Amino acid sequence: MKFFKRHWPNFLLAFIMLFGLFGARQFSLAAAQADMKAGIVAVDGQLVKRPAAVQLAQAEPAASAGQATATKPAGDGFDFFSDQPVAGDDVVVVPEEKSKWITVGGPIGLVLFMGFTLWLNWVLMPYSSKSVDINLRHFPPAAKRGMAFAVCLFGVAFAFGASEIWYQLQFYGSSEAFFAQMSLGKLIVMTHAHLFGFTTAFFIVGVPFSMQFNNLSVYQWVLPVGLSASFIDVLSWWGIKYLSANFEYVSMLCGVLFSISYLWMLIGLLRVLLFPEVVWKSDKDREERLKRIREKRRSRLRHMNEKYFG
């Protein structure tokens, strides 16, 4: 009993991990079966939809016979007052209008969930001024060059990501149409890739930024806001596809938030790494550096006076 009380967090984490793996397996199987029913096949590593002619050719003879009888012109024998469904290729099925709880309450609930994640982050890890003091200006030149280069490359990656969004909107007309044509398997792959990309980018850039500006409590919110907005943005894609196009507003809001967050961190890091002579109020060593700059100026003036005036 004492052993269980001592190690219950380990058992809980192990159970959550196993449950997550089992859930991911069941979800992937259901997604594969749904895509196969929709006529989606893998061609050269890409998920594409089979042509309608191929699907009809592979249909069972009984189904073909049933379709042949169903597609007859509804002229003779058609009972206007009958409760039987109308059979024919020209019949358009209009989907039922979804409830406001889904179309309006869903996006609002997702935004509230983002606020909950930030609140939970603040409760579990409150701000403390007593933290590890690291100054990136004191790092070796090779480390500063590598960090600056990595930050710039992640910025380029974000720019290409934004260009892809504009391309898809031009091609499909709207985000709703873009996600409507996307298969479940493709959405799973897209979710996996973007969650890894967002997490890696914000971790590599956000951790040194937060440690450099650990003296400012406001700056400690930049990384959590960016990560939370990225996560909610990915969740909104599922809402756009399966619930309502109104989740697009959540995606737009999150895109603005994590873009501002990343640009804030990018500018802060590049200024520290590449422009050591630029001093801002946010610098924790501001007074020390200003004093050093004044001493350099006085020394330079003294040297010029001695050189030209003896």
C-alpha positions as YAML, in Angstrom:
chain: A
units: angstrom
residues:
- id: 1
  name: MET
  ca: [0.00, 0.00, 0.00]
- id: 2
  name: LYS
  ca: [2.85, 2.36, 0.83]
- id: 3
  name: PHE
  ca: [4.43, 1.56, -2.52]
- id: 4
  name: PHE
  ca: [1.25, 2.57, -4.35]
- id: 5
  name: LYS
  ca: [0.91, 5.81, -2.36]
- id: 6
  name: ARG
  ca: [4.50, 6.68, -3.14]
- id: 7
  name: HIS
  ca: [4.32, 5.92, -6.87]
- id: 8
  name: TRP
  ca: [0.70, 6.73, -7.76]
- id: 9
  name: PRO
  ca: [1.73, 9.66, -10.02]
- id: 10
  name: ASN
  ca: [3.85, 7.26, -12.08]
- id: 11
  name: PHE
  ca: [0.96, 4.83, -12.43]
- id: 12
  name: LEU
  ca: [-1.39, 7.67, -13.39]
- id: 13
  name: LEU
  ca: [0.96, 8.97, -16.09]
- id: 14
  name: ALA
  ca: [1.50, 5.43, -17.42]
- id: 15
  name: PHE
  ca: [-2.25, 4.86, -17.59]
- id: 16
  name: ILE
  ca: [-2.80, 8.16, -19.40]
- id: 17
  name: MET
  ca: [-0.05, 7.30, -21.90]
- id: 18
  name: LEU
  ca: [-1.44, 3.82, -22.61]
- id: 19
  name: PHE
  ca: [-4.97, 5.16, -22.85]
- id: 20
  name: GLY
  ca: [-3.79, 7.83, -25.29]
- id: 21
  name: LEU
  ca: [-2.01, 5.27, -27.47]
- id: 22
  name: PHE
  ca: [-5.07, 3.00, -27.51]
- id: 23
  name: GLY
  ca: [-7.34, 5.93, -28.31]
- id: 24
  name: ALA
  ca: [-5.05, 7.09, -31.12]
- id: 25
  name: ARG
  ca: [-5.06, 3.57, -32.61]
- id: 26
  name: GLN
  ca: [-8.86, 3.30, -32.52]
- id: 27
  name: PHE
  ca: [-9.24, 6.77, -33.96]
- id: 28
  name: SER
  ca: [-6.83, 6.05, -36.82]
- id: 29
  name: LEU
  ca: [-8.67, 2.81, -37.67]
- id: 30
  name: ALA
  ca: [-12.00, 4.62, -37.74]
- id: 31
  name: ALA
  ca: [-10.52, 7.37, -39.92]
- id: 32
  name: ALA
  ca: [-9.10, 4.83, -42.38]
- id: 33
  name: GLN
  ca: [-12.43, 3.01, -42.66]
- id: 34
  name: ALA
  ca: [-14.28, 6.30, -43.20]
- id: 35
  name: ASP
  ca: [-11.87, 7.34, -45.97]
- id: 36
  name: MET
  ca: [-12.14, 3.95, -47.67]
- id: 37
  name: LYS
  ca: [-15.92, 4.20, -47.65]
- id: 38
  name: ALA
  ca: [-15.62, 7.66, -49.20]
- id: 39
  name: GLY
  ca: [-13.60, 6.20, -52.07]
- id: 40
  name: ILE
  ca: [-10.18, 7.58, -51.03]
- id: 41
  name: VAL
  ca: [-7.14, 5.52, -51.97]
- id: 42
  name: ALA
  ca: [-3.36, 5.96, -51.68]
- id: 43
  name: VAL
  ca: [-1.59, 6.72, -54.97]
- id: 44
  name: ASP
  ca: [2.20, 7.33, -54.87]
- id: 45
  name: GLY
  ca: [2.03, 8.17, -51.19]
- id: 46
  name: GLN
  ca: [-0.81, 10.66, -51.63]
- id: 47
  name: LEU
  ca: [-4.44, 10.27, -50.56]
- id: 48
  name: VAL
  ca: [-6.66, 10.91, -53.59]
- id: 49
  name: LYS
  ca: [-10.32, 10.26, -54.36]
- id: 50
  name: ARG
  ca: [-11.11, 7.62, -56.92]
- id: 51
  name: PRO
  ca: [-12.98, 8.72, -60.02]
- id: 52
  name: ALA
  ca: [-16.70, 8.09, -59.97]
- id: 53
  name: ALA
  ca: [-16.38, 5.77, -62.95]
- id: 54
  name: VAL
  ca: [-14.00, 3.48, -61.05]
- id: 55
  name: GLN
  ca: [-16.31, 3.40, -58.04]
- id: 56
  name: LEU
  ca: [-19.28, 2.53, -60.24]
- id: 57
  name: ALA
  ca: [-17.33, -0.19, -62.02]
- id: 58
  name: GLN
  ca: [-16.46, -1.80, -58.68]
- id: 59
  name: ALA
  ca: [-20.00, -1.65, -57.36]
- id: 60
  name: GLU
  ca: [-21.96, -4.84, -56.89]
- id: 61
  name: PRO
  ca: [-24.38, -5.93, -59.64]
- id: 62
  name: ALA
  ca: [-27.28, -5.83, -57.25]
- id: 63
  name: ALA
  ca: [-26.54, -2.25, -56.34]
- id: 64
  name: SER
  ca: [-26.25, -1.35, -60.03]
- id: 65
  name: ALA
  ca: [-29.62, -2.93, -60.76]
- id: 66
  name: GLY
  ca: [-31.17, -1.05, -57.88]
- id: 67
  name: GLN
  ca: [-29.73, 2.21, -59.15]
- id: 68
  name: ALA
  ca: [-31.05, 1.48, -62.65]
- id: 69
  name: THR
  ca: [-34.57, 1.17, -61.37]
- id: 70
  name: ALA
  ca: [-34.19, 4.16, -59.10]
- id: 71
  name: THR
  ca: [-33.02, 6.48, -61.88]
- id: 72
  name: LYS
  ca: [-36.13, 5.97, -64.03]
- id: 73
  name: PRO
  ca: [-38.02, 9.16, -64.83]
- id: 74
  name: ALA
  ca: [-40.63, 9.72, -62.18]
- id: 75
  name: GLY
  ca: [-43.48, 10.16, -64.59]
- id: 76
  name: ASP
  ca: [-45.88, 7.21, -64.56]
- id: 77
  name: GLY
  ca: [-46.97, 5.84, -61.25]
- id: 78
  name: PHE
  ca: [-45.57, 8.74, -59.19]
- id: 79
  name: ASP
  ca: [-47.73, 9.41, -56.15]
- id: 80
  name: PHE
  ca: [-47.33, 13.02, -55.04]
- id: 81
  name: PHE
  ca: [-49.00, 12.34, -51.68]
- id: 82
  name: SER
  ca: [-46.96, 9.25, -50.86]
- id: 83
  name: ASP
  ca: [-44.53, 9.11, -47.93]
- id: 84
  name: GLN
  ca: [-42.00, 7.16, -49.97]
- id: 85
  name: PRO
  ca: [-38.69, 8.95, -50.70]
- id: 86
  name: VAL
  ca: [-38.20, 10.28, -54.22]
- id: 87
  name: ALA
  ca: [-35.59, 8.25, -56.13]
- id: 88
  name: GLY
  ca: [-33.46, 9.88, -58.80]
- id: 89
  name: ASP
  ca: [-30.08, 11.38, -59.61]
- id: 90
  name: ASP
  ca: [-31.50, 14.90, -59.73]
- id: 91
  name: VAL
  ca: [-32.66, 14.85, -56.12]
- id: 92
  name: VAL
  ca: [-30.78, 17.38, -53.95]
- id: 93
  name: VAL
  ca: [-30.57, 16.60, -50.25]
- id: 94
  name: VAL
  ca: [-30.43, 19.79, -48.18]
- id: 95
  name: PRO
  ca: [-28.67, 19.23, -44.84]
- id: 96
  name: GLU
  ca: [-30.47, 20.21, -41.69]
- id: 97
  name: GLU
  ca: [-29.60, 23.58, -40.21]
- id: 98
  name: LYS
  ca: [-27.34, 23.13, -37.22]
- id: 99
  name: SER
  ca: [-28.20, 24.44, -33.81]
- id: 100
  name: LYS
  ca: [-26.88, 27.78, -32.57]
- id: 101
  name: TRP
  ca: [-25.29, 25.88, -29.72]
- id: 102
  name: ILE
  ca: [-22.93, 24.41, -32.32]
- id: 103
  name: THR
  ca: [-22.51, 27.25, -34.80]
- id: 104
  name: VAL
  ca: [-22.16, 30.01, -32.20]
- id: 105
  name: GLY
  ca: [-21.58, 28.29, -28.88]
- id: 106
  name: GLY
  ca: [-18.88, 26.01, -30.31]
- id: 107
  name: PRO
  ca: [-16.45, 28.79, -31.37]
- id: 108
  name: ILE
  ca: [-17.12, 30.73, -28.16]
- id: 109
  name: GLY
  ca: [-16.46, 27.59, -26.11]
- id: 110
  name: LEU
  ca: [-13.19, 27.00, -27.95]
- id: 111
  name: VAL
  ca: [-12.02, 30.54, -27.19]
- id: 112
  name: LEU
  ca: [-12.99, 30.05, -23.54]
- id: 113
  name: PHE
  ca: [-11.00, 26.82, -23.53]
- id: 114
  name: MET
  ca: [-7.93, 28.78, -24.66]
- id: 115
  name: GLY
  ca: [-8.49, 31.16, -21.76]
- id: 116
  name: PHE
  ca: [-8.78, 28.16, -19.44]
- id: 117
  name: THR
  ca: [-5.42, 26.77, -20.62]
- id: 118
  name: LEU
  ca: [-3.75, 30.14, -19.95]
- id: 119
  name: TRP
  ca: [-5.39, 30.37, -16.52]
- id: 120
  name: LEU
  ca: [-4.24, 26.84, -15.70]
- id: 121
  name: ASN
  ca: [-0.73, 27.74, -16.82]
- id: 122
  name: TRP
  ca: [-0.77, 30.75, -14.49]
- id: 123
  name: VAL
  ca: [-2.08, 28.71, -11.54]
- id: 124
  name: LEU
  ca: [0.31, 25.79, -11.91]
- id: 125
  name: MET
  ca: [3.38, 27.90, -12.75]
- id: 126
  name: PRO
  ca: [3.00, 31.39, -11.25]
- id: 127
  name: TYR
  ca: [5.49, 34.12, -12.08]
- id: 128
  name: SER
  ca: [8.52, 34.41, -9.84]
- id: 129
  name: SER
  ca: [11.31, 36.96, -10.08]
- id: 130
  name: LYS
  ca: [13.67, 34.47, -8.41]
- id: 131
  name: SER
  ca: [14.64, 32.47, -11.47]
- id: 132
  name: VAL
  ca: [17.80, 31.54, -13.33]
- id: 133
  name: ASP
  ca: [19.45, 34.72, -14.60]
- id: 134
  name: ILE
  ca: [20.81, 34.24, -18.12]
- id: 135
  name: ASN
  ca: [22.09, 36.97, -20.40]
- id: 136
  name: LEU
  ca: [22.36, 35.92, -24.04]
- id: 137
  name: ARG
  ca: [24.87, 38.71, -24.70]
- id: 138
  name: HIS
  ca: [27.42, 36.75, -22.68]
- id: 139
  name: PHE
  ca: [27.08, 33.61, -24.80]
- id: 140
  name: PRO
  ca: [29.91, 32.58, -27.16]
- id: 141
  name: PRO
  ca: [29.74, 34.16, -30.64]
- id: 142
  name: ALA
  ca: [29.04, 30.79, -32.31]
- id: 143
  name: ALA
  ca: [26.04, 30.16, -30.04]
- id: 144
  name: LYS
  ca: [24.65, 33.65, -30.69]
- id: 145
  name: ARG
  ca: [25.08, 33.28, -34.45]
- id: 146
  name: GLY
  ca: [23.39, 29.88, -34.45]
- id: 147
  name: MET
  ca: [20.47, 31.11, -32.36]
- id: 148
  name: ALA
  ca: [19.99, 34.18, -34.57]
- id: 149
  name: PHE
  ca: [20.14, 32.03, -37.71]
- id: 150
  name: ALA
  ca: [17.62, 29.53, -36.30]
- id: 151
  name: VAL
  ca: [15.23, 32.32, -35.27]
- id: 152
  name: CYS
  ca: [15.40, 33.82, -38.77]
- id: 153
  name: LEU
  ca: [14.77, 30.44, -40.42]
- id: 154
  name: PHE
  ca: [11.72, 29.84, -38.25]
- id: 155
  name: GLY
  ca: [10.50, 33.28, -39.29]
- id: 156
  name: VAL
  ca: [10.91, 32.31, -42.95]
- id: 157
  name: ALA
  ca: [8.98, 29.09, -42.26]
- id: 158
  name: PHE
  ca: [6.14, 31.11, -40.75]
- id: 159
  name: ALA
  ca: [6.10, 33.36, -43.81]
- id: 160
  name: PHE
  ca: [5.79, 30.34, -46.13]
- id: 161
  name: GLY
  ca: [3.01, 29.00, -43.92]
- id: 162
  name: ALA
  ca: [1.11, 32.26, -44.30]
- id: 163
  name: SER
  ca: [1.62, 32.17, -48.07]
- id: 164
  name: GLU
  ca: [0.18, 28.64, -48.15]
- id: 165
  name: ILE
  ca: [-2.96, 29.88, -46.38]
- id: 166
  name: TRP
  ca: [-3.44, 32.64, -48.97]
- id: 167
  name: TYR
  ca: [-2.86, 30.16, -51.78]
- id: 168
  name: GLN
  ca: [-5.46, 27.72, -50.48]
- id: 169
  name: LEU
  ca: [-8.00, 30.51, -50.01]
- id: 170
  name: GLN
  ca: [-7.45, 31.67, -53.59]
- id: 171
  name: PHE
  ca: [-7.68, 28.12, -54.91]
- id: 172
  name: TYR
  ca: [-10.74, 26.92, -52.95]
- id: 173
  name: GLY
  ca: [-12.42, 30.24, -52.24]
- id: 174
  name: SER
  ca: [-12.86, 29.71, -48.49]
- id: 175
  name: SER
  ca: [-11.45, 27.71, -45.61]
- id: 176
  name: GLU
  ca: [-14.76, 25.83, -45.36]
- id: 177
  name: ALA
  ca: [-14.37, 24.55, -48.93]
- id: 178
  name: PHE
  ca: [-10.71, 23.70, -48.30]
- id: 179
  name: PHE
  ca: [-11.45, 21.52, -45.28]
- id: 180
  name: ALA
  ca: [-14.62, 20.07, -46.86]
- id: 181
  name: GLN
  ca: [-12.61, 18.41, -49.65]
- id: 182
  name: MET
  ca: [-9.94, 17.19, -47.20]
- id: 183
  name: SER
  ca: [-10.15, 13.58, -46.07]
- id: 184
  name: LEU
  ca: [-10.02, 12.62, -42.42]
- id: 185
  name: GLY
  ca: [-6.65, 10.94, -42.91]
- id: 186
  name: LYS
  ca: [-5.21, 14.09, -44.50]
- id: 187
  name: LEU
  ca: [-6.52, 16.20, -41.63]
- id: 188
  name: ILE
  ca: [-4.84, 13.86, -39.14]
- id: 189
  name: VAL
  ca: [-1.52, 14.21, -40.99]
- id: 190
  name: MET
  ca: [-1.91, 17.99, -41.15]
- id: 191
  name: THR
  ca: [-2.71, 18.18, -37.44]
- id: 192
  name: HIS
  ca: [0.30, 16.03, -36.55]
- id: 193
  name: ALA
  ca: [2.71, 18.10, -38.67]
- id: 194
  name: HIS
  ca: [1.49, 21.48, -37.46]
- id: 195
  name: LEU
  ca: [1.44, 20.57, -33.78]
- id: 196
  name: PHE
  ca: [5.03, 19.37, -34.04]
- id: 197
  name: GLY
  ca: [6.03, 22.44, -36.03]
- id: 198
  name: PHE
  ca: [4.34, 24.94, -33.73]
- id: 199
  name: THR
  ca: [5.70, 23.29, -30.59]
- id: 200
  name: THR
  ca: [9.26, 23.11, -31.92]
- id: 201
  name: ALA
  ca: [9.29, 26.68, -33.22]
- id: 202
  name: PHE
  ca: [7.87, 28.26, -30.08]
- id: 203
  name: PHE
  ca: [10.01, 26.12, -27.79]
- id: 204
  name: ILE
  ca: [13.31, 26.94, -29.52]
- id: 205
  name: VAL
  ca: [12.51, 30.64, -29.76]
- id: 206
  name: GLY
  ca: [10.38, 31.10, -26.64]
- id: 207
  name: VAL
  ca: [12.62, 29.51, -24.02]
- id: 208
  name: PRO
  ca: [15.67, 31.77, -24.59]
- id: 209
  name: PHE
  ca: [13.37, 34.77, -24.95]
- id: 210
  name: SER
  ca: [11.65, 34.03, -21.63]
- id: 211
  name: MET
  ca: [14.99, 33.47, -19.88]
- id: 212
  name: GLN
  ca: [16.48, 36.65, -21.32]
- id: 213
  name: PHE
  ca: [13.53, 38.79, -20.17]
- id: 214
  name: ASN
  ca: [12.81, 36.98, -16.90]
- id: 215
  name: ASN
  ca: [12.70, 40.35, -15.13]
- id: 216
  name: LEU
  ca: [9.39, 41.30, -16.79]
- id: 217
  name: SER
  ca: [6.23, 39.42, -15.80]
- id: 218
  name: VAL
  ca: [4.35, 40.57, -18.93]
- id: 219
  name: TYR
  ca: [6.98, 38.99, -21.19]
- id: 220
  name: GLN
  ca: [6.43, 35.65, -19.48]
- id: 221
  name: TRP
  ca: [2.97, 35.51, -21.10]
- id: 222
  name: VAL
  ca: [4.25, 35.78, -24.67]
- id: 223
  name: LEU
  ca: [5.30, 32.14, -25.04]
- id: 224
  name: PRO
  ca: [2.21, 30.58, -23.35]
- id: 225
  name: VAL
  ca: [-0.16, 32.77, -25.40]
- id: 226
  name: GLY
  ca: [1.58, 31.80, -28.65]
- id: 227
  name: LEU
  ca: [1.55, 28.08, -27.85]
- id: 228
  name: SER
  ca: [-2.06, 28.09, -26.65]
- id: 229
  name: ALA
  ca: [-3.21, 30.02, -29.73]
- id: 230
  name: SER
  ca: [-1.39, 27.55, -31.99]
- id: 231
  name: PHE
  ca: [-3.08, 24.59, -30.30]
- id: 232
  name: ILE
  ca: [-6.54, 26.17, -30.47]
- id: 233
  name: ASP
  ca: [-5.95, 27.10, -34.11]
- id: 234
  name: VAL
  ca: [-5.37, 23.44, -34.99]
- id: 235
  name: LEU
  ca: [-8.49, 22.42, -33.06]
- id: 236
  name: SER
  ca: [-10.54, 25.00, -34.96]
- id: 237
  name: TRP
  ca: [-9.75, 23.18, -38.24]
- id: 238
  name: TRP
  ca: [-11.71, 20.18, -36.98]
- id: 239
  name: GLY
  ca: [-14.55, 22.50, -36.04]
- id: 240
  name: ILE
  ca: [-14.58, 24.04, -39.52]
- id: 241
  name: LYS
  ca: [-14.75, 20.63, -41.17]
- id: 242
  name: TYR
  ca: [-17.27, 18.87, -38.95]
- id: 243
  name: LEU
  ca: [-19.26, 21.52, -37.06]
- id: 244
  name: SER
  ca: [-19.51, 25.00, -38.51]
- id: 245
  name: ALA
  ca: [-17.71, 27.49, -40.75]
- id: 246
  name: ASN
  ca: [-17.88, 29.96, -37.85]
- id: 247
  name: PHE
  ca: [-14.83, 28.27, -36.36]
- id: 248
  name: GLU
  ca: [-12.91, 30.15, -39.04]
- id: 249
  name: TYR
  ca: [-13.16, 33.26, -36.85]
- id: 250
  name: VAL
  ca: [-11.43, 31.35, -34.04]
- id: 251
  name: SER
  ca: [-8.70, 30.31, -36.47]
- id: 252
  name: MET
  ca: [-8.23, 33.92, -37.59]
- id: 253
  name: LEU
  ca: [-8.03, 35.15, -33.99]
- id: 254
  name: CYS
  ca: [-5.50, 32.49, -33.06]
- id: 255
  name: GLY
  ca: [-3.46, 33.22, -36.19]
- id: 256
  name: VAL
  ca: [-3.19, 36.87, -35.20]
- id: 257
  name: LEU
  ca: [-2.26, 35.97, -31.61]
- id: 258
  name: PHE
  ca: [0.51, 33.49, -32.36]
- id: 259
  name: SER
  ca: [1.87, 35.68, -35.17]
- id: 260
  name: ILE
  ca: [2.17, 38.67, -32.83]
- id: 261
  name: SER
  ca: [3.66, 36.42, -30.16]
- id: 262
  name: TYR
  ca: [6.29, 35.01, -32.48]
- id: 263
  name: LEU
  ca: [7.20, 38.39, -34.00]
- id: 264
  name: TRP
  ca: [7.54, 39.82, -30.49]
- id: 265
  name: MET
  ca: [9.99, 37.08, -29.52]
- id: 266
  name: LEU
  ca: [11.81, 37.24, -32.86]
- id: 267
  name: ILE
  ca: [12.44, 40.99, -32.62]
- id: 268
  name: GLY
  ca: [13.46, 40.73, -28.97]
- id: 269
  name: LEU
  ca: [15.98, 37.95, -29.56]
- id: 270
  name: LEU
  ca: [17.48, 39.40, -32.73]
- id: 271
  name: ARG
  ca: [17.93, 42.77, -31.05]
- id: 272
  name: VAL
  ca: [19.78, 41.16, -28.15]
- id: 273
  name: LEU
  ca: [21.92, 38.87, -30.31]
- id: 274
  name: LEU
  ca: [22.75, 41.11, -33.28]
- id: 275
  name: PHE
  ca: [22.56, 44.66, -31.92]
- id: 276
  name: PRO
  ca: [24.33, 44.74, -28.53]
- id: 277
  name: GLU
  ca: [24.64, 48.53, -28.58]
- id: 278
  name: VAL
  ca: [20.86, 49.06, -28.72]
- id: 279
  name: VAL
  ca: [19.48, 49.57, -25.21]
- id: 280
  name: TRP
  ca: [15.76, 49.39, -24.41]
- id: 281
  name: LYS
  ca: [13.86, 49.82, -21.17]
- id: 282
  name: SER
  ca: [13.04, 46.12, -21.15]
- id: 283
  name: ASP
  ca: [16.72, 45.15, -20.77]
- id: 284
  name: LYS
  ca: [17.55, 43.89, -17.29]
- id: 285
  name: ASP
  ca: [21.14, 45.17, -17.58]
- id: 286
  name: ARG
  ca: [20.05, 48.54, -18.95]
- id: 287
  name: GLU
  ca: [21.77, 50.73, -16.36]
- id: 288
  name: GLU
  ca: [24.98, 48.73, -16.47]
- id: 289
  name: ARG
  ca: [25.16, 48.92, -20.27]
- id: 290
  name: LEU
  ca: [24.31, 52.61, -20.39]
- id: 291
  name: LYS
  ca: [27.08, 53.27, -17.92]
- id: 292
  name: ARG
  ca: [29.50, 51.27, -20.05]
- id: 293
  name: ILE
  ca: [28.46, 53.16, -23.20]
- id: 294
  name: ARG
  ca: [28.98, 56.52, -21.46]
- id: 295
  name: GLU
  ca: [32.45, 55.47, -20.32]
- id: 296
  name: LYS
  ca: [33.33, 54.44, -23.88]
- id: 297
  name: ARG
  ca: [32.18, 57.80, -25.20]
- id: 298
  name: ARG
  ca: [34.18, 59.71, -22.58]
- id: 299
  name: SER
  ca: [37.24, 57.60, -23.33]
- id: 300
  name: ARG
  ca: [36.84, 58.25, -27.07]
- id: 301
  name: LEU
  ca: [36.48, 62.01, -26.51]
- id: 302
  name: ARG
  ca: [39.49, 62.04, -24.22]
- id: 303
  name: HIS
  ca: [41.54, 60.19, -26.81]
- id: 304
  name: MET
  ca: [40.51, 62.65, -29.57]
- id: 305
  name: ASN
  ca: [41.38, 65.66, -27.38]
- id: 306
  name: GLU
  ca: [44.81, 64.22, -26.61]
- id: 307
  name: LYS
  ca: [45.40, 63.42, -30.29]
- id: 308
  name: TYR
  ca: [44.39, 66.75, -31.79]
- id: 309
  name: PHE
  ca: [44.94, 69.25, -28.96]
- id: 310
  name: GLY
  ca: [47.82, 67.66, -27.12]
...
